[in-house]
Amino acid sequence: MARYTGPVWKKSRRLSFSILETGEELKKRTYAPGQHGPTKRVKLSGYGLQLREKQRVRNMYGVTERQFSNLFQKAQKMDGMAGVNFLVLLESRLDNLVYRMGFARTRKAARQLVTHGHIEVDGKKLDIPSAQILPGQVVAVRENARNMTVINDALNSNYTAPAFVTVDKDNKKGTYVRIPERSELNQEINESLIVEYYNR
């Protein structure tokens, strides 16, 4: 399945989950989209809950079905809990770190900055959004893109970067300091349901 490019707020309402992690999508209308307005929801089965959780996380990070599945298989081969490893791998993607460092307001915008060649890692241009970044590596906005309005607007917003990255706003660069702890990631995500989905 190709990457979703439709309205994010509608998708958030369908999944009862804030894909943008702001909660704005669900403030006005907490019910699912549709012409009949708020209707009684059917209780989900065990499989339905697992599938919905997978779709929530997949849409939040903006990855395709194949990328999502391959990354989960990689997480299963790592030491430790597969669910936590999976979230750490998603957080370690280049497009996600550009977003976490505050260079873009959304992950979609961050992915666009990367694919258009505006981001460098350790001084070298890297235009692959799915690239896995290792702790200690430096992610920076390239010299020719430092005056871009979208980047400056994002950095001037009230966004606060998480503790696992450090950001130098003046030089428009940040460091992926360490692997994030589970407590620092989205608490609404139940990664055990995703593990159950793939192990069914």
Contact map, one row per residue, 1 for C-alpha under 8 A:
11100000000000000000000000000000000000000000000000000000000000011100000000000000000000000000000000000000000000000000000000000000000000000000000000000000000000000000000000000000000000000000000000000000
11110000000000000000000000000000000000000000000000000000000000011000000000000000000000000000000000000000000000000000000000000000000000000000000000000000000000000000000000000000000000000000000000000000
11111000000000000000000000000000000000000000000000000000000001110000000000000000000000000000000000000000000000000000000000000000000000000000000000000000000000000000000000000000000000000000000000000000
01111100000000000000000000000000000000000000000000000000001001000000000000000000000000000000000000000000000000000000000000000000000000000000000000000000000000000000000000000000000000000000000000000000
00111110000000000000000000000000000000000000000000000000000000000000000000000000000000000000000000000000000000000000000000000000000000000000000000000000000000000000000000000000000000000000000000000000
00011111000000000000000000000000000000000000000000000000000000000000000000000000000000000000000000000000000000000000000000000000000000000000000000000000000000000000000000000000000000000000000000000000
00001111111000000000000000000000000000000000000000000000000000000000000000000000000000000000000000000000000000000000000000000000000000000000000000000000000000000000000000000000000000000000000000000000
00000111111100000010000000000000000000000000000000000000000000000000000000000000000000000000000000000000000000000000000000000000000000000000000000000000000000000000000000000000000000000000000000000000
00000011111110000000000011000000000000000000000000000000000000000000000000000000000000000000000000000000000000000000000000000000000000000000000000000000000000000000000000000000000000000000000000000000
00000011111111000000000010000001100000000000000000000000000000000000000000000000000000000000000000000000000000000000000000000000000000000000000000000000000000000000000000000000000000000000000000000000
00000011111111100010000000000000000000000000000000000000000000000000000000000000000000000000000000000000000000000000000000000000000000000000000000000000000000000000000000000000000000000000000000000000
00000001111111111110000011000000000000000000000000000000000000000000000000000000000000000000000000000000000000000000000000000000000000000000000000000000000000000000000000000000000000000000000000000000
00000000111111111100000011001111100000000000000000000000000000000000000000000000000000000000000000000000000000000000000000000000000000000000000000000000000000000000000000000000000000000000000000000000
00000000011111111000000000000011100000000000000000000000000000000000000000000000000000000000000000000000000000000000000000000000000000000000000000000000000000000000000000000000000000000000000000000000
00000000001111111000000000000001000000000000000000010011000000000000000000000000000000000000000000000000000000000000000000000000000000000000000000000000000000000000000000000000000000000000000000000000
00000000000111111100000001000111000000000000000000000000000000000000000000000000000000000000000000000000000000000000000000000000000000000000000000000000000000000000000000000000000000000000000000000000
00000000000111111110001001000000000000000000000000000001000000000000000000000000000000000000000000000000000000000000000000000000000000000000000000000000000000000000000000000000000000000000000000000000
00000000000110011111111111000000000000000000000000000000000000000000000000000000000000000000000000000000000000000000000000000000000000000000000000000000000000000000000000000000000000000000000000000000
00000001001100001111110000000000000000000000000000000001101100000000000000000000000000000000000000000000000000000000000000000000000000000000000000000000000000000000000000000000000000000000000000000000
00000000000000000111111000000000000000000000000000000000000100000000000000000000000000000000000000000000010000000000000000000000000000000000000000000000000000000000000000000000000000000000000000000000
00000000000000000111111000000000000000000000000000000000000000000000000000000000000000000000000000000000000000000000000000000000000000000000000000000000000000000000000000000000000000000100000000000000
00000000000000000111111110000000000000000000000000000000000000000000000000000000000000000000000000000000000000000000000000000000000000000000000000000000000000000000000000000000000000000000000000000000
00000000000000001101111111100000000000000000000000000000000000000000000000000000000000000000000000000000000000000000000000000000000000000000000000000000000000000000000000000000000000000000000000000000
00000000000000000100011111110000000000000000000000000000000000000000000000000000000000000000000000000000000000000000000000000000000000000000000000000000000000000000000000000000000000000000000000000000
00000000110110000100011111111000000000000000000000000000000000000000000000000000000000000000000000000000000000000000000000000000000000000000000000000000000000000000000000000000000000000000000000000000
00000000100110011100001111111110000000000000000000000000000000000000000000000000000000000000000000000000000000000000000000000000000000000000000000000000000000000000000000000000000000000000000000000000
00000000000000000000001111111100000000000000000000000000000000000000000000000000000000000000000000000000000000000000000000000000000000000000000000000000000000000000000000000000000000000000000000000000
00000000000000000000000111111100000000000000000000000000000000000000000000000000000000000000000000000000000000000000000000000000000000000000000000000000000000000000000000000000000000000000000000000000
00000000000010000000000011111111000000000000000000000000000000000000000000000000000000000000000000000000000000000000000000000000000000000000000000000000000000000000000000000000000000000000000000000000
00000000000010010000000001111111000000000000000000000000000000000000000000000000000000000000000000000000000000000000000000000000000000000000000000000000000000000000000000000000000000000000000000000000
00000000000011010000000001001111100011100000000000000000000000000000000000000000000000000000000000000000000000000000000000000000000000000000000000000000000000000000000000000000000000000000000000000000
00000000010011110000000000001111110011000000000000000000000000000000000000000000000000000000000000000000000000000000000000000000000000000000000000000000000000000000000000000000000000000000000000000000
00000000010011000000000000000011111010000000000000000000000000000000000000000000000000000000000000000000000000000000000000000000000000000000000000000000000000000000000000000000000000000000000000000000
00000000000000000000000000000001111110000000000000000000000000000000000000000000000000000000000000000000000000000000000000000000000000000000000000000000000000000000000000000000000000000000000000000000
00000000000000000000000000000000111110000000000000000000000000000000000000000000000000000000000000000000000000000000000000000000000000000000000000000000000000000000000000000000000000000000000000000000
00000000000000000000000000000000011111100000000000000000000000000000000000000000000000000000000000000000000000000000000000000000000000000000000000000000000000000000000000000000000000000000000000000000
00000000000000000000000000000011111111100000000000000000000000000000000000000000000000000000000000000000000000000000000000000000000000000000000000000000000000000000000000000000000000000000000000000000
00000000000000000000000000000011000111110000000000000000000000000000000000000000000000000000000000000000000000000000000000000000000000000000000000000000000000000000000000000000000000000000000000000000
00000000000000000000000000000010000111111000000000000000000000000000000000000000000000000000000000000000000000000000000000000000000000000000000000000000000000000000000000000000000000000000000000000000
00000000000000000000000000000000000001111100000000000000000000000000000000000000000000000000000000000000000000000000000000000000000000000000000000000000000000000000000000000000000000000000000000000000
00000000000000000000000000000000000000111110000000000000000000000000000000000000000000000000000000000000000000000000000000000000000000000000000000000000000000000000000000000000000000000000000000000000
00000000000000000000000000000000000000011111000000000000000000000000000000000000000000000000000000000000000000000000000000000000000000000000000000000000000000000000000000000000000000000000000000000000
00000000000000000000000000000000000000001111100000000000000000000000000000000000000000000000000000000000000000000000000000000000000000000000000000000000000000000000000000000000000000000000000000000000
00000000000000000000000000000000000000000111111110000000000000000000000000000000000000000000000000000000000000000000000000000000000000000000000000000000000000000000000000000000000000000000000000000000
00000000000000000000000000000000000000000011111110000000000000000000000000000000000000000000000000000000000000000000000000000000000000000000000000000000000000000000000000000000000000000000000000000000
00000000000000000000000000000000000000000001111111000000000000000000000000000000000000000000000000000000000000000000000000000000000000000000000000000000000000000000000000000000000000000000000000000000
00000000000000000000000000000000000000000001111111100000000000000000000000000000000000000000000000000000000000000000000000000000000000000000000000000000000000000000000000000000000000000000000000001000
00000000000000000000000000000000000000000001111111110000000000000000000000000000000000000000000000000000000000000000000000000000000000000000000000000000000000000000000000000000000000000000000000000000
00000000000000000000000000000000000000000001111111111000000000000000000000000000000000000000000000000000000000000000000000000000000000000000000000000000000000000000000000000000000000000000000010000000
00000000000000000000000000000000000000000000011111111100000000000000000000000000000000000000000000000000000000000000000000000000000000000000000000000000000000000000000000000000000000000000000011011000
00000000000000000000000000000000000000000000001111111110000000000000000000000000000000000000000000000000000000000000000000000000000000000000000000000000000000000000000000000000000000000000000001001000
00000000000000100000000000000000000000000000000111111111000000000000000000000000000000000000000000000000000000000000000000000000000000000000000000000000000000000000000000000000000000000000000000000000
00000000000000000000000000000000000000000000000011111111100000000000000000000000000000000000000000000000000000000000000000000000000000000000000000000000000000000000000000000000000000000000111011000000
00000000000000000000000000000000000000000000000001111111110000000000000000000000000000000000000000000000000000000000000000000000000000000000000000000000000000000000000000000000000000000000000011001000
00000000000000100000000000000000000000000000000000111111111000000000000000000000000000000000000000000000000000000000000000000000000000000000000000000000000000000000000000000000000000000000000000000000
00000000000000101010000000000000000000000000000000011111111100000000000000000000000000000000000000000000000000000000000000000000000000000000000000000000000000000000000000000000000000000000000000000000
00000000000000000010000000000000000000000000000000001111111110000000000000000000000000000000000000000000000000000000000000000000000000000000000000000000000000000000000000000000000000000000100000000000
00000000000000000000000000000000000000000000000000000111111111111001000000000000000000000000000000000000000000000000000000000000000000000000000000000000000000000000000000000000000000000000000000000000
00010000000000000010000000000000000000000000000000000011111111100000000000000000000000000000000000000000000000000000000000000000000000000000000000000000000000000000000000000000000000000000000000000000
00000000000000000011000000000000000000000000000000000001111111000000000000000000000000000000000000000000000000000000000000000000000000000000000000000000000000000000000000000000000000000000000000000000
00000000000000000000000000000000000000000000000000000000111111100000000000000000000000000100000100000000001000000000000000000000000000000000000000000000000000000000000000000000000000000000000000000000
00110000000000000000000000000000000000000000000000000000011111110000000000000000000000000000000000000000001100000000000000000000000000000000000000000000000000000000000000000000000000000000000000000000
00100000000000000000000000000000000000000000000000000000011011111011000000000000000000000000000000000000000000000000000000000000000000000000000000000000000000000000000000000000000000000000000000000000
11100000000000000000000000000000000000000000000000000000010001111111000000000000000000000000000000000000000000000000000000000000000000000000000000000000000000000000000000000000000000000000000000000000
11000000000000000000000000000000000000000000000000000000010000111111100000000000000000000000000000000000000000000000000000000000000000000000000000000000000000000000000000000000000000000000000000000000
10000000000000000000000000000000000000000000000000000000000000011111110000000000000000000000000000000000000000000000000000000000000000000000000000000000000000000000000000000000000000000000000000000000
00000000000000000000000000000000000000000000000000000000000000111111111000000000000000000000000000000000000000000000000000000000000000000000000000000000000000000000000000000000000000000000000000000000
00000000000000000000000000000000000000000000000000000000010000111111111100000000000000000000000000000000000000000000000000000000000000000000000000000000000000000000000000000000000000000000000000000000
00000000000000000000000000000000000000000000000000000000000000001111111110000000000000000000000000000000000000000000000000000000000000000000000000000000000000000000000000000000000000000000000000000000
00000000000000000000000000000000000000000000000000000000000000000111111111000000000000000000000000000000000000000000000000000000000000000000000000000000000000000000000000000000000000000000000000000000
00000000000000000000000000000000000000000000000000000000000000000011111111100000000001001100000000000000000000000000000000000000000000000000000000000000000000000000000000000000000000000000000000000000
00000000000000000000000000000000000000000000000000000000000000000001111111110000010001000000000000000000000000000000000000000000000000000000000000000000000000000000000000000000000000000000000000000000
00000000000000000000000000000000000000000000000000000000000000000000111111111000000000000000000000000000000000000000000000000000000000000000000000000000000000000000000000000000000000000000000000000000
00000000000000000000000000000000000000000000000000000000000000000000011111111100000001000000000000000000000000000000000000000000000000000000000000000000000000000000000000000000000000000000000000000000
00000000000000000000000000000000000000000000000000000000000000000000001111111100011011001000000000000000000000000000000000000000000000000000000000000000000000000000000000000000000000000000000000000000
00000000000000000000000000000000000000000000000000000000000000000000000111111110110011000000000000000000000000000000000000000000000000000000000000000000000000000000000000000000000000000000000000000000
00000000000000000000000000000000000000000000000000000000000000000000000011111110010000000000000000000000000000000000000000000000000000000000000000000000000000000000000000000000000000000000000000000000
00000000000000000000000000000000000000000000000000000000000000000000000001111111010010000000000000000000000000000000000000000000000000000000000000000000000000000000000000000000000000000000000000000000
00000000000000000000000000000000000000000000000000000000000000000000000000011111110000000000000000000000000000000000000000000000000000000000000000000000000000000000000000000000000000000000000000000000
00000000000000000000000000000000000000000000000000000000000000000000000000000111110110000000000000000000000000000000000000000000000000000000000000000000000000000000000000000000000000000000000000000000
00000000000000000000000000000000000000000000000000000000000000000000000000010011111110000000000000000000000000000000000000000000000000000000000000000000000000000000000000000000000000000000000000000000
00000000000000000000000000000000000000000000000000000000000000000000000100111111111111000000000000000000000000000000000000000000000000000000000000000000000000000000000000000000000000000000000000100000
00000000000000000000000000000000000000000000000000000000000000000000000000100000111111100000000000000000000000000000000000000000000000000000000000000000000000000000000000000000000000000000001101100000
00000000000000000000000000000000000000000000000000000000000000000000000000000001111111110000000000000000000000000000000000000000000000000000000000000000000000000000000000000000000001000000001000000000
00000000000000000000000000000000000000000000000000000000000000000000000000110101111111111000000000000000000000000000000000000000000000000000000000000000000000000000000000000000000000000000000000000000
00000000000000000000000000000000000000000000000000000000000000000000001101110000011111111100000000000000000000000000000000000000000000000000000000000000000000000000000000000000000000000000000000000000
00000000000000000000000000000000000000000000000000000000000000000000000000000000001111111110000000000000000000000000000000000000000000000000000000000000000000000000000000000000000000000000001000000000
00000000000000000000000000000000000000000000000000000000000000000000000000000000000111111111000000000000000000000000000000000000000000000000000000000000000000000000000000000000001100000000000000000000
00000000000000000000000000000000000000000000000000000000000000000000001000100000000011111111100000000000000000000000000000000000000100000000000000000000000000000000000000000000000000000000000000000000
00000000000000000000000000000000000000000000000000000000000010000000001000000000000001111111100100000000000000000000000000000000000000000000000000000000000000000000000000000000000000000000000000000000
00000000000000000000000000000000000000000000000000000000000000000000000000000000000000111111100110000000000000000000000000000000000000000000000000000000000000000000000000000000000100000000000000000000
00000000000000000000000000000000000000000000000000000000000000000000000000000000000000011111110110000000000000000000000000000000000111000000000000000000000000000000000000000000001000000000000000000000
00000000000000000000000000000000000000000000000000000000000000000000000000000000000000001111111110000000000000000000000000000000111110000000000000000000000000000000000000000000000000000000000000000000
00000000000000000000000000000000000000000000000000000000000000000000000000000000000000000001111111000000000000000100000000000001111110000000000000000000000000000000000000000000000000000000000000000000
00000000000000000000000000000000000000000000000000000000000000000000000000000000000000000000111111100000001001100100000000000000110000000000000000000000000000000000000000000000000000000000000000000000
00000000000000000000000000000000000000000000000000000000000010000000000000000000000000000111111111110000001001100000000000000000000000000000000000000000000000000000000000000000000000000000000000000000
00000000000000000000000000000000000000000000000000000000000000000000000000000000000000000011111111111000000000000000000000000000000000000000000000000000000000000000000000000001000000000000000000000000
00000000000000000000000000000000000000000000000000000000000000000000000000000000000000000000011111111111001001000000000000000000000000000010000000000000000000000000000000000000000000000000000000000000
00000000000000000000000000000000000000000000000000000000000000000000000000000000000000000000001111111111111011000000000000000000000000000000000000000000000000000000000000000000000000000000000000000000
00000000000000000000000000000000000000000000000000000000000000000000000000000000000000000000000111111110000000000000000000000000000000000000000000000000000000001100100000000000000000000000000000000000
00000000000000000000000000000000000000000000000000000000000000000000000000000000000000000000000011111110000000000000000000000000000000000000000000000000000000001100111000000100000000000000000000000000
00000000000000000000000000000000000000000000000000000000000000000000000000000000000000000000000001111111100000000000000000000000000000000000000000000000011000111000000000000000000000000000000000000000
00000000000000000000000000000000000000000000000000000000000000000000000000000000000000000000000001111111100001000000000000000000000000000000100000000011011000000000000000010000000000000000000000000000
00000000000000000000000000000000000000000000000000000000000000000000000000000000000000000000000001100111111011000000000000000000000000000000000000000110011000000000000000000000000000000000000000000000
00000000000000000000000000000000000000000000000000000000000000000000000000000000000000000000000000100111111011000000000000000000000000000000000000000000010000000000000000000000000000000000000000000000
00000000000000000001000000000000000000000000000000000000000000000000000000000000000000000000000000100001111111000000000000000000000000000000000000000000000000000000000000000000000000000000000000000000
00000000000000000000000000000000000000000000000000000000000011000000000000000000000000000000001101100001111111100000000000000000000000000000000000000000000000000000000000000000000000000000000000000000
00000000000000000000000000000000000000000000000000000000000001000000000000000000000000000000000000000000011111110000000000000000000000000000000000000000000000000000000000000000000000000000000000000000
00000000000000000000000000000000000000000000000000000000000000000000000000000000000000000000000000100001111111111000000000000000000000000000000000000000000000000000000000000000000000000000000000000000
00000000000000000000000000000000000000000000000000000000000000000000000000000000000000000000001101100011111111111100000000000000000000000000000000000000000000000000000000000000000000000000000000000000
00000000000000000000000000000000000000000000000000000000000000000000000000000000000000000000001100000000001111111110000000000000100000000000000000000000000000000000000000000000000000000000000000000000
00000000000000000000000000000000000000000000000000000000000000000000000000000000000000000000000000000000000111111111000000000000000000000000000000000000000000000000000000000000000000000000000000000000
00000000000000000000000000000000000000000000000000000000000000000000000000000000000000000000000000000000000011111111111000000000000000000000000000000000000000000000000000000000000000000000000000000000
00000000000000000000000000000000000000000000000000000000000000000000000000000000000000000000011000000000000001111111111000000111100000000000000000000000000000000000000000000000000000000000000000000000
00000000000000000000000000000000000000000000000000000000000000000000000000000000000000000000000000000000000000111111110000000011100000000000000000000000000000000000000000000000000000000000000000000000
00000000000000000000000000000000000000000000000000000000000000000000000000000000000000000000000000000000000000011111110000000010000000000000000000000000000000000000000000000000000000000000000000000000
00000000000000000000000000000000000000000000000000000000000000000000000000000000000000000000000000000000000000001111111100001110000000000000000000000000000000000000000000000000000000000000000000000000
00000000000000000000000000000000000000000000000000000000000000000000000000000000000000000000000000000000000000001111111100001010000000000000110110000000000000000000000000000000000000000000000000000000
00000000000000000000000000000000000000000000000000000000000000000000000000000000000000000000000000000000000000001100111110001110000000000011110000000000000000000000000000000000000000000000000000000000
00000000000000000000000000000000000000000000000000000000000000000000000000000000000000000000000000000000000000000000111111111110000000000011110000000000000000000000000000000000000000000000000000000000
00000000000000000000000000000000000000000000000000000000000000000000000000000000000000000000000000000000000000000000001111111100000000001111000000000000000000000000000000000000000000000000000000000000
00000000000000000000000000000000000000000000000000000000000000000000000000000000000000000000000000000000000000000000000111110000000000001111000000000000000000000000000000000000000000000000000000000000
00000000000000000000000000000000000000000000000000000000000000000000000000000000000000000000000000000000000000000000000111111000000000000101000000000000000000000000000000000000000000000000000000000000
00000000000000000000000000000000000000000000000000000000000000000000000000000000000000000000000000000000000000000000000111111100000000000000000000000000000000000000000000000000000000000000000000000000
00000000000000000000000000000000000000000000000000000000000000000000000000000000000000000000000000000000000000000000111110111110000000000000010000000000000000000000000000000000000000000000000000000000
00000000000000000000000000000000000000000000000000000000000000000000000000000000000000000000000000000000000000000100101110011111000000000000000000000000000000000000000000000000000000000000000000000000
00000000000000000000000000000000000000000000000000000000000000000000000000000000000000000000000000000000000000000111111100001111100000000000000000000000000000000000000000000000000000000000000000000000
00000000000000000000000000000000000000000000000000000000000000000000000000000000000000000000010000000000000000000110000000000111111000000000000000000000000000000000000000000000000000000000000000000000
00000000000000000000000000000000000000000000000000000000000000000000000000000000000000000000111000000000000000100110000000000011111000000000000000000000000000000000000000000000000000000000000000000000
00000000000000000000000000000000000000000000000000000000000000000000000000000000000000000000111000000000000000000000000000000001111100000000000000000000000000000000000000000000000000000000000000000000
00000000000000000000000000000000000000000000000000000000000000000000000000000000000000000000110000000000000000000000000000000001111110000000000000000000000000000000000000000000000000000000000000000000
00000000000000000000000000000000000000000000000000000000000000000000000000000000000000001001110000000000000000000000000000000000011111000000000000000000000000000000000000000000000000000000000000000000
00000000000000000000000000000000000000000000000000000000000000000000000000000000000000000001110000000000000000000000000000000000001111101000000000000000000000000000000000000001000000000000000000000000
00000000000000000000000000000000000000000000000000000000000000000000000000000000000000000001000000000000000000000000000000000000000111111000000000000000000000000000000000000001000000000000000000000000
00000000000000000000000000000000000000000000000000000000000000000000000000000000000000000000000000000000000000000000000000000000000011111000000000000000000000000000000000000011111000000000000000000000
00000000000000000000000000000000000000000000000000000000000000000000000000000000000000000000000000000000000000000000000000000000000001111100000000000000000000000000000000000011110000000000000000000000
00000000000000000000000000000000000000000000000000000000000000000000000000000000000000000000000000000000000000000000000011000000000011111110000000000000000000000000000000000011100000000000000000000000
00000000000000000000000000000000000000000000000000000000000000000000000000000000000000000000000000000000000000000000000011100000000000011111000000000000000000000000000000001111000000000000000000000000
00000000000000000000000000000000000000000000000000000000000000000000000000000000000000000000000001000000000000000000001111000000000000001111100000000000000000000000000000001111000000000000000000000000
00000000000000000000000000000000000000000000000000000000000000000000000000000000000000000000000000000000000000000000001111100000000000000111110000000000000000000000000000011100000000000000000000000000
00000000000000000000000000000000000000000000000000000000000000000000000000000000000000000000000000000010000000000000011100000000000000000011111011000000000000000000000000011000000000000000000000000000
00000000000000000000000000000000000000000000000000000000000000000000000000000000000000000000000000000000000000000000011100001000000000000001111111000000000000000000000000000000000000000000000000000000
00000000000000000000000000000000000000000000000000000000000000000000000000000000000000000000000000000000000000000000000000000000000000000000111111000000000000000000000000000000000000000000000000000000
00000000000000000000000000000000000000000000000000000000000000000000000000000000000000000000000000000000000000000000010000000000000000000000011111100000000000000000000000000000000000000000000000000000
00000000000000000000000000000000000000000000000000000000000000000000000000000000000000000000000000000000000000000000010000000000000000000000111111110000000000000000000000000000000000000000000000000000
00000000000000000000000000000000000000000000000000000000000000000000000000000000000000000000000000000000000000000000000000000000000000000000111111110011000000000000000000010000000000000000000000000000
00000000000000000000000000000000000000000000000000000000000000000000000000000000000000000000000000000000000000000000000000000000000000000000000111111011000000000000000000000000000000000000000000000000
00000000000000000000000000000000000000000000000000000000000000000000000000000000000000000000000000000000000000000000000000000000000000000000000011111111000000000000000000000000000000000000000000000000
00000000000000000000000000000000000000000000000000000000000000000000000000000000000000000000000000000000000000000000000000000000000000000000000000111111100000000000000000000000000000000000000000000000
00000000000000000000000000000000000000000000000000000000000000000000000000000000000000000000000000000001000000000000000000000000000000000000000000011111110000000000000000000000000000000000000000000000
00000000000000000000000000000000000000000000000000000000000000000000000000000000000000000000000000000011000000000000000000000000000000000000000001111111111000000000000000000000000000000000000000000000
00000000000000000000000000000000000000000000000000000000000000000000000000000000000000000000000000000010000000000000000000000000000000000000000001111111111100000000000000000000000000000000000000000000
00000000000000000000000000000000000000000000000000000000000000000000000000000000000000000000000000000000000000000000000000000000000000000000000000001111111110000000000000000000000000000000000000000000
00000000000000000000000000000000000000000000000000000000000000000000000000000000000000000000000000000111100000000000000000000000000000000000000000000111111110100000000000000000000000000000000000000000
00000000000000000000000000000000000000000000000000000000000000000000000000000000000000000000000000000111000000000000000000000000000000000000000000000011111110100000000010000000000000000000000000000000
00000000000000000000000000000000000000000000000000000000000000000000000000000000000000000000000000000000000000000000000000000000000000000000000000000001111111000000000000000000000000000000000000000000
00000000000000000000000000000000000000000000000000000000000000000000000000000000000000000000000000000000000000000000000000000000000000000000000000000000111111100000000000000000000000000000000000000000
00000000000000000000000000000000000000000000000000000000000000000000000000000000000000000000000000000000000000000000000000000000000000000000000000000000000111110000000000000000000000000000000000000000
00000000000000000000000000000000000000000000000000000000000000000000000000000000000000000000000000000100000000000000000000000000000000000000000000000000011011111000000000000000000000000000000000000000
00000000000000000000000000000000000000000000000000000000000000000000000000000000000000000000000000000100000000000000000000000000000000000000000000000000000001111100000000000000000000000000000000000000
00000000000000000000000000000000000000000000000000000000000000000000000000000000000000000000000000011100000000000000000000000000000000000000000000000000000000111110111000000000000000000000000000000000
00000000000000000000000000000000000000000000000000000000000000000000000000000000000000000000000000011000000000000000000000000000000000000000000000000000000000011111100000000000000000010000000000000000
00000000000000000000000000000000000000000000000000000000000000000000000000000000000000000000000000000000000000000000000000000000000000000000000000000000000000001111110000000000000000010000000000000000
00000000000000000000000000000000000000000000000000000000000000000000000000000000000000000000000000000000000000000000000000000000000000000000000000000000000000000111110000000001111100000000000000000000
00000000000000000000000000000000000000000000000000000000000000000000000000000000000000000000000000011000000000000000000000000000000000000000000000000000000000001111111000000111110000000000000000000000
00000000000000000000000000000000000000000000000000000000000000000000000000000000000000000000000000001000000000000000000000000000000000000000000000000000000000001011111100000111100000000000000000000000
00000000000000000000000000000000000000000000000000000000000000000000000000000000000000000000000000001000000000000000000000000000000000000000000000000000000000001000111110011110000000000000000000000000
00000000000000000000000000000000000000000000000000000000000000000000000000000000000000000000000000000000000000000000000000000000000000000000000000000000000000000000011111111100000000000000000000000000
00000000000000000000000000000000000000000000000000000000000000000000000000000000000000000000000000000000000000000000000000000000000000000000000000000000001000000000001111111000000000000000000000000000
00000000000000000000000000000000000000000000000000000000000000000000000000000000000000000000000000000000000000000000000000000000000000000000000000000000000000000000000111110000000000000000000000000000
00000000000000000000000000000000000000000000000000000000000000000000000000000000000000000000000000000000000000000000000000000000000000000000000000000000000000000000000111111000000000000000000000000000
00000000000000000000000000000000000000000000000000000000000000000000000000000000000000000000000000000010000000000000000000000000000000000001100001000000000000000000001111111100000000000000000000000000
00000000000000000000000000000000000000000000000000000000000000000000000000000000000000000000000000000000000000000000000000000000000000000111100000000000000000000000001110111110000000000000000000000000
00000000000000000000000000000000000000000000000000000000000000000000000000000000000000000000000000001000000000000000000000000000000000000111000000000000000000000000111100011111000000000000000000000000
00000000000000000000000000000000000000000000000000000000000000000000000000000000000000000000000000000000000000000000000000000000000000111110000000000000000000000000111000001111100000000000000000000000
00000000000000000000000000000000000000000000000000000000000000000000000000000000000000000000000010000000000000000000000000000000000011111110000000000000000000000001110000000111111000000000000000000000
00000000000000000000000000000000000000000000000000000000000000000000000000000000000000000000000000000000000000000000000000000000000000111000000000000000000000000001110000000011111000000000000000000000
00000000000000000000000000000000000000000000000000000000000000000000000000000000000000000000000000000000000000000000000000000000000000110000000000000000000000000001100000000001111100000000000000000000
00000000000000000000000000000000000000000000000000000000000000000000000000000000000000010001000000000000000000000000000000000000000000100000000000000000000000000001000000000001111110000000000000000000
00000000000000000000000000000000000000000000000000000000000000000000000000000000000000010010000000000000000000000000000000000000000000000000000000000000000000000001000000000000011111011000000000000000
00000000000000000000000000000000000000000000000000000000000000000000000000000000000000000000000000000000000000000000000000000000000000000000000000000000000000000000000000000000001111111000000000000000
00000000000000000000000000000000000000000000000000000000000000000000000000000000000100000000000000000000000000000000000000000000000000000000000000000000000000000000000000000000000111111000000000000000
00000000000000000000000000000000000000000000000000000000000000000000000000000000000000000000000000000000000000000000000000000000000000000000000000000000000000000000000000000000000011111110000000000000
00000000000000000000000000000000000000000000000000000000000000000000000000000000000000000000000000000000000000000000000000000000000000000000000000000000000000000110000000000000000111111100000000000000
00000000000000000000000000000000000000000000000000000000000000000000000000000000000000000000000000000000000000000000000000000000000000000000000000000000000000000000000000000000000111111110000000000000
00000000000000000000100000000000000000000000000000000000000000000000000000000000000000000000000000000000000000000000000000000000000000000000000000000000000000000000000000000000000000111111100000000000
00000000000000000000000000000000000000000000000000000000000000000000000000000000000000000000000000000000000000000000000000000000000000000000000000000000000000000000000000000000000000101111110000000000
00000000000000000000000000000000000000000000000000000000000000000000000000000000000000000000000000000000000000000000000000000000000000000000000000000000000000000000000000000000000000000111110000000000
00000000000000000000000000000000000000000000000000001000100000000000000000000000000000000000000000000000000000000000000000000000000000000000000000000000000000000000000000000000000000000111111000000000
00000000000000000000000000000000000000000000000000001000000000000000000000000000000000000000000000000000000000000000000000000000000000000000000000000000000000000000000000000000000000000011111111000000
00000000000000000000000000000000000000000000000000001000000000000000000000000000001100100000000000000000000000000000000000000000000000000000000000000000000000000000000000000000000000000000111111100000
00000000000000000000000000000000000000000000000000000000000000000000000000000000001000000000000000000000000000000000000000000000000000000000000000000000000000000000000000000000000000000000011111110000
00000000000000000000000000000000000000000000000011001100000000000000000000000000000000000000000000000000000000000000000000000000000000000000000000000000000000000000000000000000000000000000011111111000
00000000000000000000000000000000000000000000000001101100000000000000000000000000001000000000000000000000000000000000000000000000000000000000000000000000000000000000000000000000000000000000011111111100
00000000000000000000000000000000000000000000000000000000000000000000000000000000011000000000000000000000000000000000000000000000000000000000000000000000000000000000000000000000000000000000001111111110
00000000000000000000000000000000000000000000000001000000000000000000000000000000000000000000000000000000000000000000000000000000000000000000000000000000000000000000000000000000000000000000000111111111
00000000000000000000000000000000000000000000001001100100000000000000000000000000000000000000000000000000000000000000000000000000000000000000000000000000000000000000000000000000000000000000000011111111
00000000000000000000000000000000000000000000000000000000000000000000000000000000000000000000000000000000000000000000000000000000000000000000000000000000000000000000000000000000000000000000000001111111
00000000000000000000000000000000000000000000000000000000000000000000000000000000000000000000000000000000000000000000000000000000000000000000000000000000000000000000000000000000000000000000000000111111
00000000000000000000000000000000000000000000000000000000000000000000000000000000000000000000000000000000000000000000000000000000000000000000000000000000000000000000000000000000000000000000000000011111
